[in-house]
Amino acid sequence: MQLKSSTAITAAYAVILLQLINWTTARRGFGPGEQDWNYVEVRKGAHLFYWLQYTTANVSSFYERPLAIWFKGGVASTGVGCFEYVGPIDIEGQPRASNWVQHMNVLFIDTPVGTGFSYVESFVEFGQNDTQNALDLVTLMAHFLRSHPEFQSVPLHIFSESYGGKMAPEFALELYRAQQRGEVQCQLKSVVVGNPYTSPVDIILSYAPFLLQHGIIDHVGYSKISRAAANLTHWVNVGNMYAIFDASEKIVDTIKELGGNIYLYNIQRRTKVDDVFGYDLNRTVADFMVNNVTKALNLTHKPTWVGMSEVFALGPLYFKPGVDFVTRLLDETPIRVVVYSGTLDMIVSTPGTINWIDRMQWGSKKSYVDATRRPFLVDGFIEGYEKQGGNFSMFWVLRAGHLVHQDNPAAMAYILREITNYG
């Protein structure tokens, strides 16, 4: 009897201890659940912002669940990522059934500096290239893991998409190197990129065949877009910044003219010829972040939240491929690399993604090439296809464009569980 009482007391103390650990850094911010947020000066005058949302899963400790880093790569993670994509509520305050926080801890990072709540004290502190941005993220994570040491032993997964398809692999490689040097303590397990802008030239050259195969243009349009794509590719190879931007505008205008103002991020979206499209951002989101979230997080004394960063002003570097970092992750680290692609996206089309993957060379490529490509099912319905060999996986997602988590949340939930197993 005494033993049972002792065991019960020990168990009670253990529960209390876990609760105290959970409450050490957790705060109430904006929306449900416990949170924490802060700035990290990653370079003199350059400040990155993170917003941690602890899981709302029914667990005795937050640290029973993995930590997912989420950033877009140029578009504010705290606004778009949290309130439009994967956070627990939207800007109307309505719960999101497909939110990620119900399964795991999510760390939203506004990156690069100059995005969202992140800021620089002068123009010269903006990141000049993707490598600088990756090193800034490593510095932030080193600080975050020191101030939240419980996460040092928790499985860590990096999720990004679009231009993040270039940024995330380089960040993952630099984080792994820092870990090997003993500068960062973490359990990095995977890097996952959605509709990734990893090889811009492959994406550009896929536009004409993609649109032809989907019936949006005919062979006359195919010839026009092919010429525009070849012209843009030429200027990318030459590195003429002004010609690149002119050629980029030309190819988009040509596609919209021939396609009747089609929505480039999901060609099946119903549109009108006079619709005006933005990219993930609108005035409502900006107003919401400034008037609500900024106040709730007590950031009114900081620079105003900004929706999109200077990453899109990097000139020729914007079109520089990042395939080499994917290859090095596969050859030099044990980290799993995952690509998923919504098949209705034109702006970063699935055929363009498949082309650079097919050409990519890494040590265990044969295991991927020889692997069987299979459909994956959710509630009996085919939501896409998957293929895995060694540490590399590819998911083709049906009924989805550039934003898989919005267009096909069931498929995204399948991928999320497949990669992390929520543990």
C-alpha positions, 0 to 999 in steps of 0.5 A: 500500500505504501508503495502504491501511494509513493508511486502515485505521489511521484506520478503527481509530481511528474505531472506538475513538473511537466506543467511547470516546464510547459508554462516556463516560456508560454504566454497568451498572444493572439488566438487560442493556445499558449504562445511565445514570440521574440526578436533575435538580432541576427546581425548588427541592425538586422532583427528576425522575428519568430512566433511560436504556437505551442500545440493544442493537442491533448498531451501532458507536455508540449514536447511530446509533439514535434516542432515544425518551422514554417516560412514562405520565403519572402512573404510574411509567415506571421500573417499569411502562414498563420492566418491564411494557411496553417494557423488555428484561426483565420482573420475572421476569428473562425477556427481552421479545421486543417490547422497544424497546431492541433497536431504539433508545435509550429514556429512561424518565422518572418524571413528574410529580414524586412518581412512581416515583423522582422526589420532592419535598422538601415537599408544595408542590413537587408540580406544580399543573397540566399546564403545570408538569409540562411545564416540569419535563420541559423542564428535565430534557431541557435538563440531560440533553442538556447532560450527554449532548451526543451525543444533541443531533443524534439524532432524538428521539421522545416516546411516552406514553399514557393521561393522557400524551395530555394531558401529552405534546403540551404537553411537546412544544410547550414543548420546541420553544419552548425549542429555538427560543429556543436553550435546548435543543439537540435534534432533536424529530421526533414526539410519539406518544400511545396511547389518549390521555385528550386530551379527557376529556368526549368519552371519557366521552360515548362510554361508553354507545354503545361498550358498546351496540355491543359487546353489553355493555349493552342499551338500558336500560343505555344510558339509565342510563350516558348519564344518568350520563355527562351528570351527570359532564359537567355537573359537569366544566363547573361545576368542582365537584371533589367532585361530579366525583369522586362522579359519576366513581365512580358511572359506573364502578360503573354500568358494572361493575354492568351489564357484570358486572365487565367489565375496562374496559381491554380488554373482551375479557379473560376475567374472573370476576365477583369479579375485582379489577382494578388499573391497571398496578400491583400489589404485586409490581411495587412490591416488585420495584422497592424490593427489586431496582432501587433497590439496583442503581441505588444509590438506597436513600438516596433516597425510596421508589419510588412507583407512582402520582403526585399527577396524579390528585389535580388535581381538575377539571384532570384533566378539562381537555381538551388538544386545543388543544396538539395543534392548536398542534403541527400549526399552529406546528411541523414535529413529526409528531403520531401517535395510536394506539388499541386498539379494545377499550379502554373507559376511553379508547375509540376512538370518543371519540378519533375524535370529538375528532379529527373536531372538531379544526381545523388548517391542513392538516386537509383533507389528513388528511380526504381521505387514504385509510384503509388496513389495515396488515399484519404477516406478512400479517395485518391488525393495524389501520388507518392514516390520514395527512395532513400531519403527523397520523397515526391508527392503529386497532389491532385485538385490543388495549385500553388497553395496545397494546404488551401486547395486540398487540405486532406492531401496536405494533412496526409503528407504532414502525418506521413513526414512527421508522424506527429512525433 
